[in-house]
Amino acid sequence: MSKNSDVIDIYKSVVMPTYTPGVALMSGKGVTVSDVDGRKYYDFTSGIGIHTCGYGNPVIAEAIAKQASFLTHTSNIFVNVPQTALAKKLVELSGLGGKVFFANSGAEANEAAVKLARKYGSATGRYEVVTMRGGFHGRTLAMVAATGQAWCQEGYDPLPTGFAYADFNDLESVKAAITDKTVAIMLEAVQGEGGVVPATPEFMAGVRALCDEKDLLMIVDEVQTGMGRTGTMFAWQGYDVKPDMFTLAKALAGGLPMGALVGNAKVADVFGPGNHASTFGGNPVAAAAALAVINFTEKNNLPQKAAEMGELFMNALQELVDRYDRVLEVRGKGMMIGLVVDGDPKEVVNALQDMGILALTAGTNTVRFLPPLVLKESDLEDALEMIGDALENVYGE
Ligand SMILES: *Cc1c(COP(=O)(O)O)cnc(C)c1O
């Protein structure tokens, strides 16, 4: 018996079965994690896009410990200093000249964006938000409705109304979804859960132009793409557009729960006192962690590293596409990479885990890699050998 299976047995008996448990992890350092039996893995999930700065990053750990030692929480009835500094930093990084609302998760940050859009539209009787098929925005009831995919909506009727769906990367479809009730368009710059599908530059520019033309708010969900992962601090910065609002969460606070909605000047004062709130939002420990993440990301040029290492990674995967008939396509942006396969991607993820690499699935046919952005070339080479072996095991003759 391994400790792993002991822990998983207990877990299954007391935790609601919303997840399929993988290995039980004990510790992490840099780009690797160890399970409770002491087996080490490259973690190319980063805890689902969280650990851009690597596990056990001393800069982040120190910021958390220091802040925890003198003030863990104030509520938002009082002002806390790290939250204020973080908001200032996010506004500067965005260049949008607006303001920030803090939440605790991606779904909550998106929920805030949709509430703000409705408040904005209330004067003109508009409330509908157009979202993209294949998108993903979180698991609150409203975000499940925003997500517009049967697999996450089934069994939850009646869902909140006020969402309409369009095809991603198809501007005509977005135009057709707009009515006189529409107030916003919400999309990911690279669809993550939907299969690692980047928006085309034409599509992003087209959505921006439509929003300008019809006074709609453009909302970019950067929960998975943000904080350098796709080669720029925020993925929309890799396109020639500026959104009215964007949301952050996953990588923002280096492993602590935090979400943020960043809006431009047009929407900065749409919420008034009492219009929206979160007890923990902008918590000082999470904010201190996020400031450390941003500091480390900038000092170490992580967005540029993500672009460079992502290109090496994708080029190497392309060779595997050329080698195996059932490995169909590589796509992505920076260190957000999808490998499309002809078959169940879970088979490949399991083979990768046997080899010593943790990876994710996305959509119905995509293996997803979200490595820490601190990945070194030597580790990538090592990992690529394992990926080659795993694919040989699954798809070799
Ligand atoms: C993960 C994710 C969310 C949901 O974030 P939670 O923190 O799990 O609520 C929303 N949007 C995108 C694009 C995501 O990847």
The ligand as a Gaussian input file, in Angstrom:
#p B3LYP/6-31G(d) Opt

LIG

0 1
 C      -10.336000      28.900000     -14.221000
 C      -11.071000      29.880000     -15.004000
 C      -12.161000      30.570000     -14.456000
 C      -12.717000      30.248000     -13.091000
 O      -11.832000      30.587000     -12.072000
 P      -12.124000      30.078000     -10.579000
 O      -11.032000      30.721000      -9.776000
 O      -12.058000      28.590000     -10.613000
 O      -13.473000      30.567000     -10.205000
 C      -12.762000      31.554000     -15.217000
 N      -12.321000      31.852000     -16.453000
 C      -11.266000      31.214000     -16.998000
 C      -10.808000      31.604000     -18.357000
 C      -10.615000      30.199000     -16.304000
 O       -9.594000      29.550000     -16.872000

